[in-house]
Amino acid sequence: MAAIGRGKTRLSNGERSAYFARREAAKVLGSVLQGDARRQAVGSIKSLIYRPCIRNKKATFALVCQTLKHLPIIKDVLDAATILNAKWKVRQQDLIYIITYDILFGQAVSLVGDAEKFLMHQKDALQTALARLLVKKKVKTPQDLVDLYHIPEVSKPRYVRVNTLKMDVDSALLELGQQNMVKKDNMVPDLLILPPSTDLHNHPLVMNGSVFMQGKASSMVAAALDPKPGWEVLDACSAPGNKTVHLAALMRGKGKIIACELNKERVIRLKETIKLSGASNIEVLHGDFLNCNPNYPSFSKVHAILLDPSCSGSGTASVRLDHLLPSNAAGQATDVTDTERLNKLAAFQRKVLMHALSFPAVERVVYSTCSIHKIENEDVVKSVLPLAASYGFQLATPFPQWQRRGLPFNIFCEPILLRMEKAFSLPYLQREKTKITPKSKQPAEIIPNLLPETAAPVDLEVGRKEL
């Protein structure tokens, strides 16, 4: 049995597991809180926890979510107890939050590790501070305190997409059905539906990439583009890569996918997703999609473009567990409809959509967001329609059986656009095969001054992308 801590304390298997889970949870918590404070999230809570480097995903997930849920209380208790000096606040703050949660609301904490020993010696002070906080807030239980701060969770079905590069849908249905109620989705052929409480994060099929935990709205994007085997496809804003590898599966591993991603850290995540999927026809391009010259030979055969740019993420807050973040606590939430931020994002979205339309051989473009805001969806599409028409594109109708359509902006186009759940928008543009993109025509000539050069740059990392 390995020894841990300065005193070389030998741990039981349970103690050892809890010790390391707290430290993994502290790292994730630190990334989440830092991203939330700066509004520059590296990833969602789920995506950070379910990376391959996190060993005990179930315990880490529980610790992070429960600590975030109780974080306002934990902070108030620590402040009232006045037990932390600069050393603990600066170097170990996230671990302190995790352990304080365990002491006050979670499991028993063994005296292993310096942080555990320190806080356990202060247990009486912490419990006294909690009792005083209950009195101050005029509530009876810690759960009453939680309800003061947080928005209720929303229960939704669990969707998994079968990676047909590794497994056929019927086999996945049979294997998952041994322990769960499973049925096929009526619209996306490789999508399965399970009960909301189903936990598959450690399931062998998830771990080996045979199935991906991917929502219905997210899975509809690649399915709408419907790339054919042998095509060349460009995924313009690719990470974290679930839609990218879905394209590869739809293409049966044939043809070529260019996966473009600007952010270095997200490129790493993208490559991990590709490796897990087993796809071998994906070329990762670390760079800005806007710098991809449509007239270069390397892009001359691109048939289709999937465009899933950064957006406000306003439609996936519950899926991403954003309701647990400090910025979304009741009474403290930032204004998600901040006009300036949305205008900048929409300007960027228009710019990349126009760029996608300018590729000479492209026949299909799908533009998707996970935003509820009209300015990022219908307004973006409306603004590029003159350019699209000049290139020979027209709006088409993916999934004719889908009932929820776009918000009003054009009596001819409204019935064609898709609105999925409360989140995704899915415009689909298709070019007449007799039309080609004129090389001399630039998007700025059609729709000028979308984003003045003097305007503040769009911070793409404030955007959210559905997994």
KAURZI-V669205 format. One record per backbone hydrogen bond with DSSP energy under -1.0 kcal/mol. CO is the residue of the C=O (numbers start at 1). NH is the residue of the N-H. Records with the same first field share a line. If there is no record, write none. Layout:
# KAURZI-V669205
CO = NH ; NH
This chain:
# KAURZI-V669205
4 = 9
5 = 8
9 = 4
12 = 16
13 = 17
14 = 18
15 = 19
16 = 20
17 = 21
18 = 22
19 = 23
20 = 24
21 = 25
22 = 26
23 = 27
24 = 28
25 = 29
26 = 30
27 = 31
28 = 32
29 = 33
30 = 34
31 = 35
32 = 36
33 = 37
34 = 38
35 = 39 ; 40
44 = 48
45 = 49
46 = 50
51 = 54
55 = 57
56 = 60
57 = 61
58 = 62
59 = 63
60 = 64
61 = 65
62 = 66
63 = 67
64 = 68
65 = 69
66 = 70
70 = 74
71 = 75
72 = 76
73 = 77
74 = 78
75 = 79
76 = 80
77 = 81
78 = 82
85 = 89
86 = 90
87 = 91
88 = 92
92 = 96
93 = 97
94 = 98
95 = 99
96 = 100
97 = 101
98 = 102
99 = 103
100 = 104
101 = 105 ; 106
110 = 112
113 = 117
114 = 118
115 = 119
116 = 120
117 = 121
120 = 123
122 = 126
123 = 127
124 = 128
125 = 129
126 = 130
127 = 131
128 = 132
129 = 133
130 = 134
131 = 135
132 = 136
133 = 137
134 = 139
141 = 145
142 = 146
143 = 147
146 = 149 ; 150
149 = 330
158 = 194
160 = 192
161 = 212
162 = 164
163 = 166 ; 167
168 = 172
169 = 173
170 = 174
171 = 175
172 = 176
173 = 177
175 = 178
176 = 179 ; 180
183 = 193
188 = 191
190 = 162
191 = 185
192 = 160
193 = 183
194 = 158
195 = 198
200 = 203
203 = 207
204 = 208
205 = 210 ; 211
206 = 209
210 = 163
212 = 161 ; 214
215 = 219
216 = 220
219 = 223
220 = 224
221 = 225
222 = 226
228 = 231
231 = 256
232 = 303 ; 304
233 = 258
234 = 306
235 = 260
238 = 241
241 = 245
242 = 246
243 = 247
244 = 248
245 = 249
246 = 250
247 = 251
248 = 253
249 = 252
251 = 254
256 = 233
257 = 283
258 = 235
259 = 285
260 = 238
261 = 287
263 = 267
264 = 268
265 = 269
266 = 270
267 = 271
268 = 272
269 = 273
270 = 274
271 = 275
272 = 276
273 = 277
274 = 278
281 = 257
283 = 259
285 = 261 ; 287
288 = 291
289 = 292
293 = 296
296 = 299
297 = 300
299 = 302
303 = 363 ; 364
304 = 234
305 = 366
306 = 236
307 = 368
311 = 464
313 = 316
316 = 320
317 = 322
321 = 324
322 = 325
325 = 328
326 = 329
327 = 334
329 = 332
335 = 338
338 = 342
339 = 343
340 = 344
341 = 345
342 = 346
343 = 347
344 = 348
345 = 349
346 = 350
347 = 351
348 = 352
349 = 353
350 = 354
351 = 355
352 = 356
353 = 357
355 = 358
356 = 359
359 = 362
363 = 431
364 = 305
365 = 429
366 = 307
367 = 427
369 = 425
370 = 315
373 = 376
374 = 379
377 = 381
378 = 382
379 = 383
380 = 384
384 = 388
385 = 389
386 = 390
387 = 391
388 = 393
389 = 392
392 = 432
394 = 430
399 = 402
404 = 419
410 = 414
413 = 416 ; 417
414 = 406
417 = 406
418 = 426
420 = 423
424 = 420
425 = 369
427 = 367
428 = 396
429 = 365
430 = 394
432 = 435
442 = 445
443 = 446 ; 447
452 = 455
458 = 460
459 = 462
460 = 463
